[in-house]
Amino acid sequence: MTTHSSYVNLRFISESFKRFLPNSQAVSLVIILIVSFALIYSLSSILMPVFASIVLAYLLEGLVGKSEDLGMSRLPAVYLIFSGFMACLGFLLFYLMPIVSQQAVELIQNIPEIINSAKTGVMRLPEMYPKLISESKFQLMLFAIQRELLTYVQNGLLSLSAASVVGIVSAMIYLFLVPMMVFFFLKDKKTLITWFLQFMPKNRNLTVRVWKEVDIQIGNYVRGKFVEIFILWFVSYATFATMDLNYAMLLAVLMGLQVIIPYIGATLVTFPILGVAYFEWGLSGDDFMYIVIAYSIIQALDGVVLVPVLFSEAVNLHAIAIIVAILFFGGVWGFWGVFFAIPLATVVKAVLTAWPRIDDKTLETN
């Protein structure tokens, strides 16, 4: 009886192992995924400039490839696209960042006034709805919220000033190393790939199949996401500046960056935009309502027009899968984990889709 039971257990373990790793290609793919995850996780803090350079080179490679399709040779295409990349980087550093930084400082300095203005308006609620909440309890709740907001802002300023020196040094390293590595990754792409492939297993058909699917999906998603960020920033800035809204550039940048975090970002960016509009005009005038309407139209156009056009070839993921991916990868890799949450979830889905399967009847007959 014991021998038969042990045989059944061993057979069950063997069949389970065959289901999970049915062939050598599956074993190779699992090893590659585990090693890649371990290296990125353990070395991300040390080699983050390298990883950032690889990501940027991967994004620019699509433009280089399109230039080659138009008849341009590889090296001139690399020089052209890299020059455009450096021009965009210069615009970001020397024009956009100073304006955004200045407006952010002004907004932080005006937070107490914004809170007091909001407090004055909200204090009318107990008078309008005395049965729902008493004035004393409402004042206590409002005071607690105000105290928490001020504490959060003060702690944020202290931590920002404490880390400013380290941030400046890190920024200088990134500004020097990252563009240089991006250029060499683009220029010597074939040489680097050939060198890298010598460490890969020879029997890698499954890995290549997964990578081809992931390459298409990630490339479409990330490049589309950058285009979406730029369009939302441009349209939002044009709208806010035309309507003479304070901190127009800062709020427009937030509008662009909110697409990095699906669902959550759009909710978070609503509060500063409506808060600034309320502080500037209040609820009595028409300007506040115009901002609300314009903001709603921009968000609707993003969801109805931009997303279907830019991501028509991307893999559809359930909302629960997206939220779980954001929480997991964001907790592991921070900002970059949040930004690449959907592409990484796409990798997982591509692996599960391409994974070799064994027919249950085959297992039963063996």
MONORCOR-V838111 format. One line per field, one symbol per residue. burial: + if it has 9 or more other ideal C-beta (glycine too) atoms within 8 Angstrom, else -. Layout:
# MONORCOR-V838111
burial: ???
This chain:
# MONORCOR-V838111
burial: --------------+--++--+--+++++++++------++--+----+-++++++++++++++--++--------++-+++-+++--+-+++--++-++--++-+++-++--++-+++-+-+-++---+--+-+--++--+---+--++--+---+---------------+++-+++-+++-++--+--+-------+---+-++-++--++-++++++++++++++++++++++-+++-+-+-+++++++++++++++-+-++-+++-+++++++++-+----++-+++-++--++-++---++--++--+--+---++++++-+++--+--+++-++++++++-+++--+-+-+----+---
